Amino acid sequence: MNYKCTVYKNRLIGTLGLIISIIIIINFPNIIGLLTDFSEKYLSRDNNINIKSIVMIKIITIIGITAILTLSVLFILNVIKKLYPLIFSFFQINNPLTSNICRIKQLDLYILIIGTVLGLFQIYYHLTFGEPIGDLSKPGSEGILEKIYSIFLLFSALLLIFSITRIEINLIQHRTRKKIIFSLIAISVVLLLIFGEEISWGQRILGWESTGVFTEYNYQNETNVHNFFNPILIKYIYPLVGLCSFMVLFLVWIFPDKRKSYYFNLFFPHPSLFLLVLIMTFSSFIGGGGETYEQLFAVFVLLYSFRIFMCLNFPNVDLLSKETRI
């Protein structure tokens, strides 16, 4: 009975996907017009879309239609049911060794979907509009997306600090609890420093003029440190950090049996962030100004911090490792 219900549900989802695809194909010119208008008003810096950007919008829309059609067919043929175990296994969704420290069973699946969607959107933005760099002579000239991603860093730091209050004293040993609190504070301080650099320590908000060495040697004429080294960061550091971090994370992810520590599983990035980290690595090589990589890093940090908060706020008492119990 359950099998028949699953098949019926999958075919219903597949049929809806086909209908949506057909509607988009029939109204393709109108859809492109709407996407172009939206991009001009809310995504483009100068409220102007050139021919190259329109072509990219069309290409990405066609890719999206193809993806919907492919998924619809997989649902109708019920092939998607066979893919679920493979997907869940690869990303270690609901893996007892990595996921069961939280009572919210679908948490890692949500993180996988949200991280992937936001990562692909950022790549779309980069391919369509180029690197999101403002007027170098105007420190506060960044667009709305850059401001939102900067807020992600601040929110992540505050979320980690608040997570300290969600630690279950009666469930976690004093020594492990001290390690968790110290780690939360340390990561929060680092994120606040990065946030300060991203807003040029208030210059982008208050709009004061740069002076002295910040005018002469800072590549964006801003009151921050990292823009003194922009060419080095963009050309060498970002690709190196992106590639090395992906390799380290991937090597740990493919050996989940070694992840038996509650503390380790709490703080080490979960495999549900795999696709986002892969997109970040890709962006570190194609990003001409480094902003795309920085914004994807902000998304990564937000999802990473949110997962820690959820795991501490909704601990799975029955599956807490013995090392954390009193």
Helices and strands as residue ranges (DSSP letters): H 2-26, H 28-38, I 39-43, H 51-76, H 80-90, H 107-129, H 144-163, G 164-166, H 174-198, G 200-202, H 203-206, H 213-216, G 226-229, H 230-232, I 233-237, H 238-253, G 256-258, H 262-267, G 271-273, H 274-286, H 291-313, G 317-319, G 322-324
